[in-house]
Amino acid sequence: MSRFDEPLTKALDPKTAKLLHSVLGLETVGDLLRHYPRRYAERGELTDLDALAVDEHVTVVGEVTRLMRKPMRNRGGTWLEVEVVDGDGNKIYLAFFGKGSHVAESRLKPGRRGMFAGKVGLFGARGKPRWQLAHPEFELFEEAEGSAEEFAAAPVPIYPAGKDLTPWAIRRAIGIVLDTLGPLDDPLPAGLRARHGLQPLGEALVGIHRPKDFAEMGRARKRLKFDEAFVLQAVLLQRRQAATAWPARPRPRRDDGMLAEFDKRLPFSLTEGQAQVGEEIADDLAGEHPMHRLLQGEVGAGKTVVALRAMLQVVDAGGQAALLAPTEVLAQQHHRSITAMLGDLAQGGMFGGTAVTLLTGSMGAAARRSALLDAASGNAGIVVGTHALLQEHVQFADLGLVVVDEQHRFGVEQRDALREKAGDARPHVLVMTATPIPRTVAMTVFGDLEVSTLSQLPSGRAPITTHVVPAAEKPHYLERTWERVREEVALGRQAYIVCPRIGDLEGDEGDMEIASADEERRPPLAVLDVAELLTQGPFHDLRVGTLHGKLPPEEKDAIMRAFSRGELDVLIATTVIEVGVDVPNSSVMIIMDADRFGVSQLHQLRGRVGRGGLPGLCLLVSDFPEGTPARARLDAVAATLDGFELSRVDLEQRREGDVLGAAQSGKRSSLKLLQLLRDEDVIATARDEAAALLTEDPDLTAHEGLRAEIDRLLADERAEYLEKT
């Protein structure tokens, strides 16, 4: 009898086990049984030919209708072409050469049905290319175990496969372990299953791999999808329990400190949302356990003011706050804006004040020594920096609060390195993002954090109008784009032009979210090339600056200061200006090759304009025509300013990624069936059930099956991630 945790090398023959591991990364019986079918085929069904892509490894299902022997060009002999058709008359052709053609000819008779797997290509006469699989592997239903009638009635599972590993080889391996599988310790308690109409685990595994009909498959998917949600929520809730057990030094609010004075001096009133979130954070900071809060809000919603007020509360209580930013440009911007907002409070005075220190990796030796001393001595109550803050020799006198800006830019190890600088008492942690997060993602990816949302924009924010510029279809639209920039400059305003890269391909910024992987595309437009074209052409008489990540820090800072002071009309830049850059006089954002950026990144970039009461204009320049996925993505950005709606579009296109590990979006996910956007009800129900169970049995002593599932989930590289988040 095989067990869930049994290595595949013991359950299967060595060759199959090795292939499953090398191609799919499967190691145990449980891994294999959780390799669910990608889809199910019905009798006579053929893969949707409109969805095929050249050189893609595909599996098609259909019926052989014709065999044709054809002469080899420029040499003797023949090759075999086999026509495969579905019930709607869609056709794909199989090509066999050499000895393999005779073997195929003996087995592939008209009327036989089966699965055919291989790399697909387009071949044939000019103007009428045909889809073709060269030397595909195949399995005929009539030759497989069981009768043709069984195959005709039952859905045929088609598994994600790969080179040298066919879907039917996977199906056979799964059949072997299913036939020998011993009793299972179900992770879901019987009462929970009864409440939600969920079948036992063993039945569900049989139902998803060997369904008699689609109804049985649906019942199995319902059960296994709930498993994923339930186990995941149990893990996240355990993390939250563990976090609340750590001690933290309380940082209560004072009525006579810098925070109170800062609030008196604010030239504007806090929005209702800012005030409410501020109270939530203030209560957290006063507690004896560390705050773990996510602050999300639209671009320009005022997160920085909320974070600064939290930092001042900690400084008032004798502690220090560290603000971690992803780029030097943003760190410098934060340092300038915080210093400006504090005024003389950042320089001492009757209310004590505190130094605000900047620490980046490329600072000069003297400035660096001074910043390190300010942090270690406690002279600096607020330390703003980049990854340089994470280095071992950076010490704090009493680190009470860690603020992480644009948290998605940092790995967990980096955040943890800063958190550990507080010593035995954990610091409070506030992570901020201007990329709105759908509720289901917040419950899942950030399920161990309290979530605060700023949805109300401060007064003075002007609307932003967004249009797509189809440069290839209508070149005169691009000419009009440059005219539009000149019109804004003539009114005394300023413009950004963003490009995907710096210059040569080797000089790419490296942090750009490439949103498409189309072959044979020209290189993305570069800052240096675009700047040369524009300064020699339509902007020959304008003041133009260039900004990118490879410039020396002093030069980057000088360029941003010049743009902020209005000494430059146009700033041509990479995504270094994506977040945090605040120039109220800028009114136009032109994004070149906009299809090469992700939805959320486009939304972030256009948030740089419309910040000073001037109407904002964002133009998304692209060569992609209407009807393409890339153009649809840009049209979605142009159609709404709702970041939450756009975040859903972004997630649908990029997929969830591995929500527990450090994997980026689009890669292999620990979620096989659960979809964060579509399964909100499942996730919410699973979270409630997991919370109730953990309240009764925090250590899961009476739920060995669930504990085993959690151990399995944490057994690989995700374990360190979960412990450090």
RAPEKA-V405520 format. One record per residue. N is the residue number from 1. RES is the residue in one small letter. SS is DSSP state (hx for helix, st for strand, lp for the rest). PSI is psi in degrees with one decimal (none if undefined). OMEGA is omega as a letter, one per 30 degrees, with the letter a starting at -180 (999 if undefined). Layout:
BEGIN
N/RES/SS/PSI/OMEGA ; N/RES/SS/PSI/OMEGA
END
This chain:
BEGIN
1/m/lp/131.3/l ; 2/s/st/154.0/l ; 3/r/lp/161.9/a ; 4/f/lp/-38.7/a ; 5/d/lp/7.6/a ; 6/e/lp/134.6/l ; 7/p/st/144.6/l ; 8/l/hx/-24.3/l ; 9/t/hx/-21.9/l ; 10/k/hx/-29.7/a ; 11/a/hx/-24.0/a ; 12/l/lp/171.1/l ; 13/d/lp/150.4/a ; 14/p/hx/-39.7/a ; 15/k/hx/-46.5/a ; 16/t/hx/-43.8/l ; 17/a/hx/-40.8/a ; 18/k/hx/-42.3/l ; 19/l/hx/-44.5/l ; 20/l/hx/-35.2/l ; 21/h/hx/-46.4/a ; 22/s/hx/-36.9/a ; 23/v/hx/-41.0/a ; 24/l/hx/-7.5/l ; 25/g/lp/21.3/a ; 26/l/lp/133.1/a ; 27/e/lp/-32.9/a ; 28/t/st/169.3/l ; 29/v/hx/-41.7/l ; 30/g/hx/-40.5/l ; 31/d/hx/-44.5/a ; 32/l/hx/-42.9/a ; 33/l/hx/-18.7/l ; 34/r/lp/9.1/l ; 35/h/lp/86.9/a ; 36/y/lp/156.5/l ; 37/p/st/143.0/l ; 38/r/st/-37.3/l ; 39/r/st/177.4/l ; 40/y/st/136.9/l ; 41/a/st/148.6/l ; 42/e/lp/169.5/a ; 43/r/lp/129.0/l ; 44/g/lp/2.7/a ; 45/e/lp/143.4/l ; 46/l/lp/146.5/l ; 47/t/lp/141.0/l ; 48/d/lp/109.4/a ; 49/l/hx/-26.4/l ; 50/d/hx/-20.7/a ; 51/a/hx/-3.0/a ; 52/l/lp/151.2/l ; 53/a/lp/140.6/a ; 54/v/lp/136.5/l ; 55/d/lp/6.7/l ; 56/e/lp/141.9/l ; 57/h/st/115.0/a ; 58/v/st/161.7/l ; 59/t/st/124.4/l ; 60/v/st/153.9/a ; 61/v/st/132.7/l ; 62/g/st/-168.3/a ; 63/e/st/134.5/l ; 64/v/st/128.9/a ; 65/t/st/-24.6/a ; 66/r/st/142.3/l ; 67/l/st/135.9/a ; 68/m/st/126.7/l ; 69/r/st/128.0/a ; 70/k/st/145.3/a ; 71/p/st/144.9/l ; 72/m/lp/135.9/l ; 73/r/lp/137.4/l ; 74/n/lp/9.6/l ; 75/r/lp/164.6/a ; 76/g/lp/172.6/l ; 77/g/lp/177.2/a ; 78/t/st/165.5/l ; 79/w/st/161.9/a ; 80/l/st/127.4/l ; 81/e/st/129.7/a ; 82/v/st/128.1/l ; 83/e/st/129.1/l ; 84/v/st/131.5/a ; 85/v/st/148.2/l ; 86/d/lp/-177.5/a ; 87/g/lp/-18.7/a ; 88/d/lp/4.2/l ; 89/g/lp/3.2/l ; 90/n/lp/141.1/a ; 91/k/st/146.9/l ; 92/i/st/149.8/a ; 93/y/st/142.8/l ; 94/l/st/137.2/a ; 95/a/st/127.5/l ; 96/f/st/138.1/a ; 97/f/lp/159.4/l ; 98/g/lp/-147.1/a ; 99/k/hx/-31.8/a ; 100/g/hx/-26.5/a ; 101/s/hx/-33.5/a ; 102/h/hx/-37.3/l ; 103/v/hx/-45.3/l ; 104/a/hx/-40.5/a ; 105/e/hx/-32.4/a ; 106/s/hx/-20.8/a ; 107/r/hx/-32.3/a ; 108/l/lp/90.0/l ; 109/k/lp/146.2/l ; 110/p/lp/134.6/a ; 111/g/lp/-15.1/l ; 112/r/lp/143.0/a ; 113/r/st/151.1/l ; 114/g/st/-170.1/l ; 115/m/st/140.8/a ; 116/f/st/125.1/a ; 117/a/st/134.6/l ; 118/g/st/-173.8/l ; 119/k/st/129.0/a ; 120/v/st/143.2/l ; 121/g/st/168.9/l ; 122/l/st/122.9/a ; 123/f/st/166.4/l ; 124/g/lp/-171.0/a ; 125/a/lp/154.9/a ; 126/r/lp/133.6/l ; 127/g/lp/-16.0/l ; 128/k/lp/58.6/l ; 129/p/lp/150.9/a ; 130/r/st/146.1/l ; 131/w/st/137.0/a ; 132/q/st/142.0/l ; 133/l/st/120.3/l ; 134/a/st/125.1/l ; 135/h/lp/52.5/a ; 136/p/lp/153.6/l ; 137/e/st/152.7/a ; 138/f/st/157.7/l ; 139/e/st/125.7/l ; 140/l/st/133.8/a ; 141/f/hx/-36.1/a ; 142/e/hx/-24.4/a ; 143/e/hx/-14.1/a ; 144/a/lp/165.0/l ; 145/e/lp/145.6/a ; 146/g/lp/169.3/a ; 147/s/lp/161.9/l ; 148/a/hx/-32.6/l ; 149/e/hx/-39.1/l ; 150/e/hx/-45.6/a ; 151/f/hx/-34.3/a ; 152/a/hx/-32.8/a ; 153/a/hx/-36.8/a ; 154/a/lp/144.4/l ; 155/p/lp/141.3/a ; 156/v/st/114.2/a ; 157/p/st/133.7/l ; 158/i/st/117.0/a ; 159/y/st/150.0/l ; 160/p/lp/125.4/a ; 161/a/lp/-155.5/a ; 162/g/st/-176.1/a ; 163/k/lp/134.0/l ; 164/d/lp/3.6/l ; 165/l/st/105.3/a ; 166/t/lp/158.9/l ; 167/p/hx/-35.4/a ; 168/w/hx/-24.4/l ; 169/a/hx/-38.6/l ; 170/i/hx/-42.1/a ; 171/r/hx/-40.3/l ; 172/r/hx/-42.0/l ; 173/a/hx/-42.3/l ; 174/i/hx/-39.1/l ; 175/g/hx/-39.2/l ; 176/i/hx/-47.2/a ; 177/v/hx/-31.2/l ; 178/l/hx/-40.2/a ; 179/d/hx/-23.4/a ; 180/t/hx/6.7/a ; 181/l/st/130.6/l ; 182/g/lp/-174.7/l ; 183/p/lp/143.1/a ; 184/l/lp/140.5/l ; 185/d/lp/101.1/a ; 186/d/lp/126.8/l ; 187/p/lp/-17.9/l ; 188/l/lp/123.4/l ; 189/p/lp/149.3/a ; 190/a/hx/-39.8/a ; 191/g/hx/-40.4/l ; 192/l/hx/-44.4/l ; 193/r/hx/-41.3/a ; 194/a/hx/-39.8/a ; 195/r/hx/-33.9/a ; 196/h/hx/10.7/l ; 197/g/lp/43.9/a ; 198/l/lp/135.2/a ; 199/q/lp/161.7/l ; 200/p/lp/158.0/a ; 201/l/hx/-45.3/a ; 202/g/hx/-44.1/l ; 203/e/hx/-39.1/a ; 204/a/hx/-39.5/l ; 205/l/hx/-40.2/l ; 206/v/hx/-41.7/a ; 207/g/hx/-28.4/a ; 208/i/hx/-27.1/a ; 209/h/hx/-27.0/a ; 210/r/lp/55.7/a ; 211/p/lp/139.6/l ; 212/k/lp/-27.6/l ; 213/d/lp/176.7/a ; 214/f/hx/-24.7/l ; 215/a/hx/-42.5/l ; 216/e/hx/-40.2/l ; 217/m/hx/-39.9/l ; 218/g/hx/-40.5/l ; 219/r/hx/-39.4/l ; 220/a/hx/-44.2/l ; 221/r/hx/-39.9/l ; 222/k/hx/-45.7/a ; 223/r/hx/-47.9/a ; 224/l/hx/-30.3/l ; 225/k/hx/-40.7/l ; 226/f/hx/-37.4/l ; 227/d/hx/-49.1/a ; 228/e/hx/-45.9/a ; 229/a/hx/-42.7/a ; 230/f/hx/-47.3/a ; 231/v/hx/-41.9/l ; 232/l/hx/-45.1/l ; 233/q/hx/-34.4/l ; 234/a/hx/-42.1/l ; 235/v/hx/-47.7/a ; 236/l/hx/-38.7/l ; 237/l/hx/-35.6/l ; 238/q/hx/-39.1/l ; 239/r/hx/-41.5/l ; 240/r/hx/-41.8/l ; 241/q/hx/-44.3/a ; 242/a/hx/-39.4/a ; 243/a/hx/-38.8/a ; 244/t/hx/-13.2/l ; 245/a/hx/-18.7/a ; 246/w/lp/144.7/l ; 247/p/lp/148.7/l ; 248/a/lp/149.6/l ; 249/r/lp/122.7/l ; 250/p/lp/140.1/l ; 251/r/lp/72.8/a ; 252/p/lp/158.3/a ; 253/r/lp/140.9/l ; 254/r/lp/148.4/l ; 255/d/lp/-10.3/a ; 256/d/lp/24.3/a ; 257/g/lp/-163.8/a ; 258/m/hx/-35.5/a ; 259/l/hx/-45.0/l ; 260/a/hx/-41.7/l ; 261/e/hx/-39.4/l ; 262/f/hx/-44.3/l ; 263/d/hx/-36.9/l ; 264/k/hx/-34.3/a ; 265/r/hx/-10.5/a ; 266/l/lp/128.0/a ; 267/p/lp/4.3/l ; 268/f/lp/163.8/l ; 269/s/lp/141.1/l ; 270/l/lp/144.5/l ; 271/t/lp/163.4/l ; 272/e/hx/-39.4/l ; 273/g/hx/-42.9/l ; 274/q/hx/-41.6/l ; 275/a/hx/-43.2/a ; 276/q/hx/-46.8/l ; 277/v/hx/-36.8/l ; 278/g/hx/-39.7/l ; 279/e/hx/-40.6/l ; 280/e/hx/-45.1/a ; 281/i/hx/-40.9/l ; 282/a/hx/-42.9/l ; 283/d/hx/-41.4/l ; 284/d/hx/-44.8/a ; 285/l/hx/-26.7/a ; 286/a/lp/-6.8/a ; 287/g/lp/168.9/a ; 288/e/lp/1.8/l ; 289/h/lp/151.3/a ; 290/p/lp/137.5/l ; 291/m/lp/138.3/l ; 292/h/st/92.5/a ; 293/r/st/138.3/l ; 294/l/st/125.2/l ; 295/l/st/110.9/l ; 296/q/st/148.3/l ; 297/g/st/155.9/l ; 298/e/lp/158.8/l ; 299/v/lp/125.7/l ; 300/g/lp/12.7/a ; 301/a/lp/-5.6/l ; 302/g/lp/32.9/l ; 303/k/hx/-34.9/a ; 304/t/hx/-40.8/l ; 305/v/hx/-42.0/l ; 306/v/hx/-44.3/a ; 307/a/hx/-40.7/a ; 308/l/hx/-39.6/l ; 309/r/hx/-36.6/l ; 310/a/hx/-41.6/l ; 311/m/hx/-40.7/l ; 312/l/hx/-36.4/l ; 313/q/hx/-40.9/l ; 314/v/hx/-42.4/l ; 315/v/hx/-40.7/l ; 316/d/hx/-31.7/a ; 317/a/lp/12.2/l ; 318/g/lp/5.6/a ; 319/g/lp/-175.7/l ; 320/q/st/157.4/l ; 321/a/st/140.2/l ; 322/a/st/131.5/l ; 323/l/st/116.8/a ; 324/l/st/120.6/a ; 325/a/lp/151.0/a ; 326/p/lp/-22.2/a ; 327/t/lp/159.3/l ; 328/e/hx/-38.7/l ; 329/v/hx/-44.3/a ; 330/l/hx/-39.6/l ; 331/a/hx/-45.0/l ; 332/q/hx/-39.6/l ; 333/q/hx/-45.5/l ; 334/h/hx/-43.8/a ; 335/h/hx/-44.5/l ; 336/r/hx/-46.4/a ; 337/s/hx/-39.4/l ; 338/i/hx/-43.6/l ; 339/t/hx/-41.9/a ; 340/a/hx/-42.0/a ; 341/m/hx/-35.8/a ; 342/l/hx/-27.4/a ; 343/g/hx/-131.4/a ; 344/d/hx/-10.7/l ; 345/l/hx/-19.9/l ; 346/a/hx/3.4/a ; 347/q/lp/14.9/a ; 348/g/lp/-172.5/a ; 349/g/lp/-164.2/a ; 350/m/lp/-23.1/l ; 351/f/lp/15.1/l ; 352/g/lp/-59.8/a ; 353/g/lp/178.6/l ; 354/t/lp/148.0/l ; 355/a/st/144.0/l ; 356/v/st/113.3/a ; 357/t/st/141.9/l ; 358/l/st/134.2/l ; 359/l/st/112.9/l ; 360/t/lp/163.9/a ; 361/g/lp/-21.1/a ; 362/s/lp/15.4/l ; 363/m/lp/153.5/l ; 364/g/lp/161.2/a ; 365/a/hx/-43.6/a ; 366/a/hx/-46.4/l ; 367/a/hx/-36.9/a ; 368/r/hx/-44.4/l ; 369/r/hx/-40.8/l ; 370/s/hx/-42.8/l ; 371/a/hx/-41.6/l ; 372/l/hx/-40.2/l ; 373/l/hx/-40.6/l ; 374/d/hx/-41.8/a ; 375/a/hx/-45.7/a ; 376/a/hx/-33.6/a ; 377/s/hx/-19.8/a ; 378/g/lp/0.1/l ; 379/n/lp/-35.5/l ; 380/a/st/113.6/l ; 381/g/st/-27.8/l ; 382/i/st/124.0/l ; 383/v/st/119.9/l ; 384/v/st/134.2/a ; 385/g/st/178.7/l ; 386/t/lp/-152.4/l ; 387/h/hx/-18.7/l ; 388/a/hx/-27.8/l ; 389/l/hx/-21.3/a ; 390/l/hx/-9.9/a ; 391/q/lp/150.7/a ; 392/e/lp/-38.4/a ; 393/h/lp/-1.7/l ; 394/v/lp/119.3/a ; 395/q/lp/153.6/l ; 396/f/lp/149.9/l ; 397/a/lp/-43.3/a ; 398/d/lp/82.4/a ; 399/l/st/113.6/a ; 400/g/st/-21.8/a ; 401/l/st/132.1/l ; 402/v/st/121.6/l ; 403/v/st/123.4/l ; 404/v/st/115.3/a ; 405/d/st/139.0/a ; 406/e/lp/63.7/a ; 407/q/hx/-27.5/a ; 408/h/hx/-11.4/a ; 409/r/hx/-8.2/a ; 410/f/lp/142.5/l ; 411/g/lp/161.3/a ; 412/v/hx/-38.4/a ; 413/e/hx/-37.1/a ; 414/q/hx/-44.1/l ; 415/r/hx/-38.9/a ; 416/d/hx/-36.6/a ; 417/a/hx/-37.1/l ; 418/l/hx/-39.9/a ; 419/r/hx/-34.6/a ; 420/e/hx/-13.5/a ; 421/k/hx/-4.5/l ; 422/a/hx/-6.1/a ; 423/g/lp/-149.4/a ; 424/d/lp/-39.0/l ; 425/a/lp/122.2/a ; 426/r/lp/142.7/l ; 427/p/lp/160.4/l ; 428/h/st/146.5/a ; 429/v/st/127.6/l ; 430/l/st/116.4/l ; 431/v/st/138.6/a ; 432/m/st/146.5/l ; 433/t/st/140.3/l ; 434/a/lp/7.8/l ; 435/t/lp/100.9/a ; 436/p/lp/147.1/a ; 437/i/lp/124.8/l ; 438/p/lp/152.8/a ; 439/r/hx/-40.9/a ; 440/t/hx/-34.8/l ; 441/v/hx/-41.2/l ; 442/a/hx/-39.5/l ; 443/m/hx/-24.1/a ; 444/t/hx/-65.8/a ; 445/v/lp/-38.5/a ; 446/f/lp/35.8/a ; 447/g/lp/-16.2/l ; 448/d/lp/1.4/a ; 449/l/lp/148.3/l ; 450/e/st/138.7/a ; 451/v/st/127.1/l ; 452/s/st/140.3/a ; 453/t/st/130.3/l ; 454/l/st/107.0/a ; 455/s/lp/-11.1/a ; 456/q/lp/125.6/l ; 457/l/lp/143.0/l ; 458/p/lp/157.7/l ; 459/s/lp/151.0/a ; 460/g/lp/-12.3/l ; 461/r/lp/125.1/a ; 462/a/lp/155.0/l ; 463/p/lp/153.5/l ; 464/i/st/126.6/l ; 465/t/st/132.9/a ; 466/t/st/134.9/l ; 467/h/st/150.5/l ; 468/v/st/133.8/l ; 469/v/st/106.1/a ; 470/p/st/84.4/a ; 471/a/lp/-36.2/a ; 472/a/lp/-42.1/a ; 473/e/lp/-39.5/a ; 474/k/lp/79.7/a ; 475/p/hx/-30.6/a ; 476/h/hx/-21.1/l ; 477/y/hx/-36.8/l ; 478/l/hx/-39.6/l ; 479/e/hx/-40.4/l ; 480/r/hx/-30.9/l ; 481/t/hx/-45.7/a ; 482/w/hx/-34.5/l ; 483/e/hx/-39.4/a ; 484/r/hx/-38.5/l ; 485/v/hx/-45.6/a ; 486/r/hx/-37.5/l ; 487/e/hx/-42.1/l ; 488/e/hx/-41.8/l ; 489/v/hx/-38.5/l ; 490/a/hx/-25.8/l ; 491/l/lp/4.8/l ; 492/g/lp/12.7/a ; 493/r/lp/177.1/a ; 494/q/st/163.4/a ; 495/a/st/148.0/l ; 496/y/st/144.5/l ; 497/i/st/120.5/a ; 498/v/st/134.3/l ; 499/c/lp/154.4/a ; 500/p/lp/-26.5/a ; 501/r/st/176.1/a ; 502/i/lp/-62.4/a ; 503/g/lp/-104.3/l ; 504/d/lp/155.8/a ; 505/l/hx/-30.9/a ; 506/e/hx/-15.2/a ; 507/g/hx/20.2/a ; 508/d/lp/150.1/l ; 509/e/lp/-32.3/l ; 510/g/lp/-11.2/a ; 511/d/lp/15.1/a ; 512/m/lp/138.1/l ; 513/e/lp/92.2/l ; 514/i/lp/121.5/a ; 515/a/lp/-6.6/l ; 516/s/lp/153.0/a ; 517/a/lp/46.5/a ; 518/d/lp/136.4/a ; 519/e/lp/159.7/l ; 520/e/lp/35.5/l ; 521/r/lp/152.2/l ; 522/r/lp/159.2/l ; 523/p/lp/151.2/l ; 524/p/lp/150.1/a ; 525/l/lp/145.7/a ; 526/a/st/147.8/l ; 527/v/hx/-49.8/a ; 528/l/hx/-38.7/l ; 529/d/hx/-45.9/a ; 530/v/hx/-39.7/l ; 531/a/hx/-41.6/l ; 532/e/hx/-44.5/a ; 533/l/hx/-43.4/a ; 534/l/hx/-39.0/a ; 535/t/hx/-24.2/l ; 536/q/hx/-8.3/a ; 537/g/lp/-113.7/a ; 538/p/lp/-19.4/a ; 539/f/lp/25.8/a ; 540/h/lp/-26.2/a ; 541/d/lp/10.7/l ; 542/l/lp/161.8/l ; 543/r/lp/109.3/a ; 544/v/st/133.1/l ; 545/g/st/156.2/l ; 546/t/st/143.0/a ; 547/l/st/129.6/l ; 548/h/lp/169.9/a ; 549/g/lp/-14.7/a ; 550/k/lp/-6.1/l ; 551/l/lp/151.7/l ; 552/p/lp/146.7/a ; 553/p/hx/-39.8/a ; 554/e/hx/-38.0/l ; 555/e/hx/-41.6/l ; 556/k/hx/-45.5/a ; 557/d/hx/-40.4/a ; 558/a/hx/-40.0/a ; 559/i/hx/-44.1/l ; 560/m/hx/-38.1/l ; 561/r/hx/-41.0/l ; 562/a/hx/-41.5/l ; 563/f/hx/-41.3/l ; 564/s/hx/-34.8/a ; 565/r/lp/-2.2/l ; 566/g/lp/15.8/a ; 567/e/lp/-8.1/l ; 568/l/lp/139.8/l ; 569/d/lp/-39.3/a ; 570/v/st/134.7/l ; 571/l/st/116.5/l ; 572/i/st/119.7/a ; 573/a/st/167.6/l ; 574/t/lp/-163.0/a ; 575/t/hx/9.6/l ; 576/v/hx/-18.5/l ; 577/i/hx/14.1/a ; 578/e/lp/-44.2/a ; 579/v/lp/149.3/l ; 580/g/lp/-21.7/a ; 581/v/lp/126.5/a ; 582/d/lp/100.4/l ; 583/v/lp/97.3/a ; 584/p/lp/-24.9/a ; 585/n/lp/-5.9/a ; 586/s/st/133.1/a ; 587/s/st/-11.4/a ; 588/v/st/135.7/l ; 589/m/st/115.9/l ; 590/i/st/124.1/l ; 591/i/st/110.3/a ; 592/m/lp/145.9/a ; 593/d/lp/48.6/a ; 594/a/hx/-25.3/l ; 595/d/hx/-13.4/a ; 596/r/hx/1.7/l ; 597/f/lp/154.7/l ; 598/g/lp/162.6/a ; 599/v/hx/-49.2/a ; 600/s/hx/-35.8/a ; 601/q/hx/-39.3/l ; 602/l/hx/-41.4/l ; 603/h/hx/-39.0/l ; 604/q/hx/-46.4/a ; 605/l/hx/-45.3/a ; 606/r/hx/-17.2/l ; 607/g/lp/-3.4/l ; 608/r/lp/-13.2/a ; 609/v/lp/166.8/a ; 610/g/lp/24.4/a ; 611/r/lp/-10.9/a ; 612/g/lp/25.8/a ; 613/g/lp/-9.3/l ; 614/l/lp/138.1/l ; 615/p/lp/136.0/a ; 616/g/st/145.4/l ; 617/l/st/127.3/l ; 618/c/st/125.8/l ; 619/l/st/122.6/a ; 620/l/st/107.2/a ; 621/v/st/128.7/a ; 622/s/st/151.2/l ; 623/d/lp/-7.3/a ; 624/f/lp/135.3/a ; 625/p/lp/168.8/l ; 626/e/lp/147.3/l ; 627/g/lp/-12.2/l ; 628/t/lp/153.2/l ; 629/p/hx/-38.8/a ; 630/a/hx/-42.6/l ; 631/r/hx/-37.9/l ; 632/a/hx/-37.5/l ; 633/r/hx/-43.2/l ; 634/l/hx/-39.2/l ; 635/d/hx/-35.5/l ; 636/a/hx/-40.2/l ; 637/v/hx/-41.4/a ; 638/a/hx/-25.0/a ; 639/a/hx/-18.0/a ; 640/t/lp/151.0/l ; 641/l/lp/5.6/a ; 642/d/lp/104.9/a ; 643/g/hx/-30.7/l ; 644/f/hx/-39.5/l ; 645/e/hx/-42.4/l ; 646/l/hx/-31.8/l ; 647/s/hx/-31.4/l ; 648/r/hx/-42.6/l ; 649/v/hx/-44.2/a ; 650/d/hx/-46.0/a ; 651/l/hx/-39.0/l ; 652/e/hx/-36.0/a ; 653/q/hx/-31.9/a ; 654/r/hx/-12.9/a ; 655/r/lp/166.3/a ; 656/e/lp/-25.4/a ; 657/g/lp/-164.9/l ; 658/d/lp/104.7/a ; 659/v/lp/-15.7/l ; 660/l/lp/-26.8/a ; 661/g/lp/-173.0/a ; 662/a/lp/5.1/l ; 663/a/lp/144.8/l ; 664/q/lp/169.0/a ; 665/s/lp/148.0/l ; 666/g/lp/-13.4/l ; 667/k/lp/-175.9/a ; 668/r/lp/131.9/a ; 669/s/lp/149.1/l ; 670/s/lp/-10.1/l ; 671/l/lp/115.8/a ; 672/k/lp/-41.4/a ; 673/l/lp/-31.5/a ; 674/l/lp/131.9/l ; 675/q/lp/122.2/a ; 676/l/lp/-33.9/a ; 677/l/lp/-38.9/a ; 678/r/lp/-17.3/a ; 679/d/lp/39.9/a ; 680/e/hx/-42.8/a ; 681/d/hx/-40.2/l ; 682/v/hx/-45.0/a ; 683/i/hx/-44.4/a ; 684/a/hx/-43.7/l ; 685/t/hx/-44.3/a ; 686/a/hx/-37.4/l ; 687/r/hx/-43.4/l ; 688/d/hx/-43.7/a ; 689/e/hx/-41.9/l ; 690/a/hx/-39.8/l ; 691/a/hx/-42.8/l ; 692/a/hx/-42.4/a ; 693/l/hx/-42.2/a ; 694/l/hx/-26.9/l ; 695/t/hx/-39.8/l ; 696/e/hx/-35.2/a ; 697/d/lp/76.5/a ; 698/p/lp/-34.2/a ; 699/d/lp/2.7/l ; 700/l/lp/35.8/a ; 701/t/lp/-28.6/a ; 702/a/lp/8.9/a ; 703/h/lp/70.7/a ; 704/e/hx/-36.7/a ; 705/g/hx/-43.9/l ; 706/l/hx/-41.2/l ; 707/r/hx/-38.8/l ; 708/a/hx/-39.4/l ; 709/e/hx/-41.3/l ; 710/i/hx/-42.6/l ; 711/d/hx/-40.0/l ; 712/r/hx/-40.6/a ; 713/l/hx/-32.2/a ; 714/l/lp/5.7/a ; 715/a/lp/-20.2/a ; 716/d/lp/-153.5/a ; 717/e/lp/-12.8/l ; 718/r/hx/-19.3/a ; 719/a/hx/-47.5/a ; 720/e/hx/-37.8/l ; 721/y/hx/-48.1/a ; 722/l/hx/-37.1/a ; 723/e/hx/-27.9/a ; 724/k/hx/-17.1/a ; 725/t/lp/none/999
END
